Amino acid sequence: MVHARAVQRRQKATPSARVLGPCAFALAILLPVAATASPAPKAATEEHTAAAPPTGAVEQAPPPATSGTAEPPPAEPPSAEPPSAEPTGISEPAAPSDPPSGGAQDESPADATKPLPPAAAPPASPEPPPPANEATEDPLPAASTPAGPSLSASKPPRIDGTYVGLVAYGCVGLARVNVLETDGAFGGWGLYARVGQIVLPWLGVGLQGGGGVSYRSEGGARQTLRQGGLMAEFNFIPAPKRLDLSLRASFGFGGGAVREEGRTDRSGFGGALFGAAIRYEFFPGVAKYRPRRGGGFGLGPELGWIGATPAAAGRPMANTFFLGLSSSFYFGD
């Protein structure tokens, strides 16, 4: 009875042994193979790390293989210079992580030598930099060609600079003295000199001095009037670049006396003198010998007045009106 149960149990376990027998045989074969295949991914990882060039190093092509099995080229030592902050075309590959033990590595050595995609270019600045040859200073304005010669270049001012002059004139005058009867007009001539400086284009300051003599007849007797003075003058030039016209005002001191033929006594006047005149001048030949320089020799008519005013009503006095020829030389600036 006991033997029969043991035989029955052996018969039931036989199908399990038949199934487990092939499985145990397969495990016995696969375990040594898995143990020998697990170091392969680490070798591929080391080969990939050695084949990747360092940052900043120049990538060189491998030498041609001389045998059936090509050995990877030795990696060049990294450069001593620090890596530049600028982005390069080759990015540093990330260190691969160790695969889990017992797993298979899908990456092959051929994939490790493939070039990596270039790094993204830095974003362009919103404003482009100025060109290198752009001038930093404002360009000089182009010289404009005048349509014609300017007035100042064609005709510089003639009444200009230091001047000297002489005026010769004919005059008509009136005189009143205490002793002699001088009811009529005197006629004669006179001469005075002038010197000064044109201090502004429209203003000149100077001195003038001179005198004259004139005659008349009274009851068949000849009367003679002699007078003179020294005055400061101011010349006003209203349009120095267009007209050689000047207006003169002067003041000073002087005097005169009247003598009558056949009498030894004389009667006269003296004190303050005043004067005024207008003069226009022509400058012959200056366009030839002074074309670009002011001044020159001028001639022109002059009309004026010189008066010795009375100190009180009924006191001696004299007024002389003259028309003369003015000659002046302006040295210019």
C-alpha positions as CSV (number, residue, x, y, z in Angstrom):
1,M,0.0,0.0,0.0
2,V,2.7,2.4,0.9
3,H,4.7,1.4,-2.1
4,A,1.8,2.0,-4.4
5,R,1.4,5.6,-3.2
6,A,5.1,6.3,-3.7
7,V,4.9,5.1,-7.3
8,Q,1.8,7.3,-7.9
9,R,3.6,10.4,-6.5
10,R,6.6,9.8,-8.8
11,Q,4.4,9.6,-11.8
12,K,2.7,12.9,-10.9
13,A,6.1,14.7,-10.6
14,T,7.5,13.4,-13.9
15,P,5.7,16.1,-16.1
16,S,7.2,18.9,-13.9
17,A,10.7,17.5,-14.2
18,R,10.2,17.3,-17.9
19,V,9.3,21.0,-18.1
20,L,12.0,22.2,-15.7
21,G,14.7,20.3,-17.3
22,P,15.0,22.5,-20.5
23,C,14.6,25.7,-18.5
24,A,17.4,24.8,-16.2
25,F,19.6,24.0,-19.2
26,A,18.8,27.4,-20.8
27,L,19.6,29.3,-17.6
28,A,22.9,27.5,-17.4
29,I,23.9,28.7,-20.9
30,L,22.6,32.3,-20.6
31,L,24.2,33.2,-17.3
32,P,27.8,32.9,-18.5
33,V,26.9,34.8,-21.7
34,A,25.3,37.7,-19.8
35,A,28.3,37.9,-17.5
36,T,30.7,38.2,-20.4
37,A,28.5,40.8,-22.3
38,S,28.0,43.2,-19.4
39,P,31.4,45.0,-19.6
40,A,30.9,45.9,-23.3
41,P,28.8,49.1,-22.8
42,K,31.5,50.5,-20.5
43,A,34.2,49.9,-23.2
44,A,32.0,51.7,-25.7
45,T,31.5,54.6,-23.3
46,E,35.3,54.9,-22.9
47,E,35.8,54.8,-26.6
48,H,33.1,57.5,-27.1
49,T,34.8,59.7,-24.4
50,A,38.2,59.3,-26.0
51,A,36.9,60.0,-29.5
52,A,35.1,63.2,-28.5
53,P,37.5,66.2,-29.0
54,P,37.9,68.7,-26.0
55,T,36.3,72.2,-26.1
56,G,38.4,74.6,-28.2
57,A,40.6,71.9,-29.8
58,V,40.8,71.6,-33.6
59,E,39.1,68.5,-34.9
60,Q,41.5,66.3,-37.0
61,A,40.6,63.6,-39.4
62,P,41.7,60.1,-38.4
63,P,44.7,58.6,-40.3
64,P,43.8,56.0,-42.9
65,A,43.6,52.5,-41.6
66,T,46.4,50.2,-42.6
67,S,45.0,47.0,-41.3
68,G,41.6,45.4,-41.1
69,T,40.9,46.6,-37.6
70,A,41.2,50.5,-37.2
71,E,42.3,51.7,-33.9
72,P,40.9,55.0,-32.7
73,P,43.3,58.0,-32.9
74,P,44.8,59.2,-29.6
75,A,43.1,62.2,-28.1
76,E,45.1,65.4,-28.1
77,P,45.8,67.1,-24.8
78,P,43.5,70.0,-24.0
79,S,44.8,73.6,-24.7
80,A,46.4,75.5,-21.8
81,E,44.4,78.6,-22.6
82,P,41.1,79.0,-20.8
83,P,38.1,78.3,-22.9
84,S,36.6,81.4,-24.5
85,A,33.3,82.7,-23.4
86,E,32.2,83.1,-27.0
87,P,30.0,80.3,-28.4
88,T,31.9,77.8,-30.6
89,G,30.6,75.5,-33.3
90,I,31.3,72.4,-31.3
91,S,29.6,71.9,-28.0
92,E,31.0,69.8,-25.2
93,P,29.2,66.4,-25.1
94,A,27.5,65.5,-21.8
95,A,29.1,62.6,-19.9
96,P,27.2,59.5,-20.6
97,S,25.8,57.7,-17.5
98,D,26.6,54.1,-16.8
99,P,23.9,51.8,-18.0
100,P,22.2,49.7,-15.4
101,S,23.9,46.4,-14.6
102,G,22.5,43.6,-16.6
103,G,21.0,45.9,-19.3
104,A,22.1,46.2,-22.9
105,Q,23.7,49.5,-24.4
106,D,21.9,50.5,-27.6
107,E,24.5,53.1,-28.7
108,S,27.2,51.8,-31.0
109,P,30.8,53.2,-31.5
110,A,29.8,54.5,-34.9
111,D,27.1,56.8,-33.3
112,A,29.7,58.3,-30.9
113,T,31.8,59.6,-33.8
114,K,29.0,61.5,-35.5
115,P,29.3,65.4,-35.4
116,L,27.0,67.1,-32.9
117,P,24.6,69.8,-34.2
118,P,26.0,73.3,-34.1
119,A,25.1,75.5,-31.1
120,A,22.4,78.1,-31.6
121,A,23.7,81.5,-32.7
122,P,23.4,84.4,-30.1
123,P,20.3,86.6,-30.8
124,A,21.0,89.6,-33.0
125,S,21.2,93.0,-31.2
126,P,18.2,95.3,-32.0
127,E,20.5,98.0,-33.3
128,P,23.2,97.1,-35.7
129,P,26.7,98.5,-34.9
130,P,27.8,101.5,-36.9
131,P,30.2,100.8,-39.8
132,A,33.9,101.1,-39.1
133,N,34.5,103.8,-41.6
134,E,31.7,106.1,-40.4
135,A,33.0,109.6,-39.6
136,T,32.6,110.7,-36.0
137,E,32.7,114.4,-36.8
138,D,30.2,116.3,-38.9
139,P,31.4,116.7,-42.5
140,L,32.5,120.1,-43.5
141,P,30.0,122.1,-45.5
142,A,30.7,122.3,-49.2
143,A,32.1,125.6,-50.2
144,S,29.5,127.5,-52.1
145,T,30.6,129.3,-55.2
146,P,29.3,132.9,-55.1
147,A,27.3,134.0,-58.0
148,G,29.4,137.1,-58.4
149,P,32.1,139.1,-56.6
150,S,31.0,140.5,-53.3
151,L,30.7,144.2,-52.7
152,S,33.4,144.3,-50.0
153,A,35.8,142.3,-52.2
154,S,35.2,144.5,-55.3
155,K,35.2,147.8,-53.4
156,P,36.8,148.0,-50.0
157,P,36.0,151.1,-47.9
158,R,38.0,154.2,-49.1
159,I,37.4,156.4,-46.1
160,D,39.4,154.2,-43.8
161,G,42.4,154.4,-41.5
162,T,44.6,157.4,-40.6
163,Y,44.1,160.4,-42.8
164,V,45.7,163.7,-43.6
165,G,44.1,166.4,-45.7
166,L,44.1,170.0,-47.0
167,V,41.1,172.1,-47.9
168,A,41.4,175.3,-50.1
169,Y,38.2,177.3,-50.3
170,G,36.6,180.5,-51.3
171,C,34.3,182.2,-48.8
172,V,31.8,184.8,-48.1
173,G,31.5,186.2,-44.6
174,L,29.8,188.7,-42.3
175,A,31.5,190.4,-39.4
176,R,30.4,192.8,-36.7
177,V,32.9,194.8,-34.6
178,N,32.6,197.6,-32.1
179,V,34.4,200.5,-33.8
180,L,34.2,200.1,-37.6
181,E,31.1,200.0,-39.8
182,T,31.0,196.5,-41.4
183,D,27.5,196.3,-42.8
184,G,28.5,194.6,-46.1
185,A,29.8,191.1,-46.8
186,F,33.4,190.1,-47.1
187,G,34.7,187.9,-49.8
188,G,38.0,186.0,-49.8
189,W,39.7,182.7,-49.6
190,G,41.0,180.4,-46.9
191,L,43.0,177.3,-46.2
192,Y,43.0,174.7,-43.4
193,A,44.7,171.4,-42.8
194,R,43.2,168.3,-41.1
195,V,44.5,165.1,-39.6
196,G,42.7,162.2,-37.8
197,Q,41.8,158.6,-37.6
198,I,38.7,156.6,-38.7
199,V,38.0,154.7,-35.5
200,L,34.9,153.0,-36.7
201,P,33.6,152.3,-40.2
202,W,31.1,155.2,-39.7
203,L,33.1,157.5,-37.4
204,G,36.4,159.5,-37.6
205,V,38.0,161.8,-35.1
206,G,40.6,164.5,-35.8
207,L,41.9,168.0,-35.6
208,Q,41.7,170.8,-38.1
209,G,43.3,174.3,-38.1
210,G,43.7,177.2,-40.4
211,G,42.4,180.5,-41.4
212,G,41.5,182.9,-44.2
213,V,41.4,186.5,-45.3
214,S,38.6,188.5,-47.0
215,Y,37.9,192.0,-48.2
216,R,35.3,194.6,-48.7
217,S,34.9,198.4,-49.4
218,E,33.2,200.9,-47.2
219,G,32.9,204.5,-48.5
220,G,35.8,204.0,-50.8
221,A,38.0,202.6,-48.0
222,R,39.1,199.0,-48.2
223,Q,38.5,196.8,-45.1
224,T,40.3,193.6,-44.5
225,L,39.1,190.7,-42.3
226,R,41.6,188.1,-41.0
227,Q,40.6,185.2,-38.9
228,G,41.6,181.7,-37.8
229,G,41.2,179.0,-35.3
230,L,41.8,175.4,-34.1
231,M,39.0,172.9,-33.8
232,A,38.3,169.3,-33.0
233,E,36.4,167.5,-35.8
234,F,34.1,164.5,-35.9
235,N,33.4,162.9,-39.3
236,F,30.3,160.7,-39.7
237,I,30.2,158.4,-42.7
238,P,26.5,157.2,-43.2
239,A,27.2,154.5,-45.9
240,P,30.9,153.5,-45.8
241,K,30.6,150.7,-48.4
242,R,28.3,152.5,-50.8
243,L,29.0,156.2,-50.7
244,D,32.2,158.2,-50.0
245,L,30.2,160.9,-48.3
246,S,31.1,162.4,-44.9
247,L,29.4,164.9,-42.6
248,R,31.6,166.9,-40.3
249,A,30.9,168.7,-37.0
250,S,33.7,170.7,-35.2
251,F,34.2,173.0,-32.3
252,G,37.1,174.9,-30.8
253,F,38.4,178.4,-30.3
254,G,39.7,181.2,-32.5
255,G,39.3,184.9,-33.4
256,G,39.7,187.6,-36.0
257,A,40.1,191.3,-36.6
258,V,39.0,194.0,-39.1
259,R,41.3,196.7,-40.3
260,E,40.3,199.7,-42.4
261,E,42.5,201.4,-44.9
262,G,43.7,204.9,-43.6
263,R,43.0,204.1,-39.9
264,T,45.5,202.8,-37.4
265,D,43.0,201.4,-34.9
266,R,41.4,197.9,-35.3
267,S,38.5,196.1,-33.9
268,G,38.0,192.4,-33.6
269,F,36.3,189.4,-32.0
270,G,37.4,186.1,-30.4
271,G,36.2,183.1,-28.4
272,A,34.5,179.9,-29.2
273,L,34.4,178.7,-32.8
274,F,31.9,176.2,-34.3
275,G,31.8,174.6,-37.7
276,A,29.9,172.2,-39.9
277,A,30.5,170.8,-43.4
278,I,29.5,168.2,-45.9
279,R,32.0,166.6,-48.3
280,Y,32.0,164.0,-51.1
281,E,35.2,162.5,-52.3
282,F,36.3,160.7,-55.5
283,F,39.2,158.2,-55.5
284,P,40.8,158.2,-59.0
285,G,43.0,155.2,-59.8
286,V,42.4,153.2,-56.6
287,A,40.9,150.3,-58.5
288,K,44.3,149.9,-60.2
289,Y,46.9,150.5,-57.4
290,R,44.7,149.5,-54.3
291,P,42.2,147.0,-55.6
292,R,41.9,145.0,-52.3
293,R,43.0,147.5,-49.8
294,G,41.0,150.3,-48.2
295,G,42.0,154.0,-48.3
296,G,43.6,156.0,-51.1
297,F,43.9,159.5,-52.4
298,G,40.6,161.4,-52.6
299,L,39.4,164.6,-54.0
300,G,36.1,166.2,-53.7
301,P,33.9,169.3,-53.0
302,E,33.3,170.6,-49.6
303,L,30.6,173.0,-48.4
304,G,30.7,174.4,-44.9
305,W,30.3,177.0,-42.3
306,I,32.5,178.5,-39.6
307,G,31.1,180.8,-36.9
308,A,32.4,182.9,-34.1
309,T,29.4,183.4,-31.9
310,P,28.9,186.6,-29.8
311,A,29.4,186.5,-26.1
312,A,26.2,188.7,-25.7
313,A,23.7,190.6,-27.7
314,G,25.3,193.3,-29.9
315,R,28.9,192.0,-29.3
316,P,31.4,191.2,-32.1
317,M,30.8,188.1,-34.1
318,A,31.6,186.6,-37.5
319,N,30.1,184.0,-39.9
320,T,31.9,182.5,-42.8
321,F,30.4,180.3,-45.5
322,F,32.8,178.5,-47.8
323,L,32.9,176.2,-50.8
324,G,36.2,174.5,-51.4
325,L,38.2,171.6,-52.8
326,S,39.1,168.9,-50.3
327,S,42.1,166.7,-50.9
328,S,42.8,163.8,-48.5
329,F,44.9,160.6,-48.3
330,Y,43.6,157.7,-46.3
331,F,46.2,155.1,-45.3
332,G,43.7,152.3,-44.7
333,D,44.0,149.3,-42.3
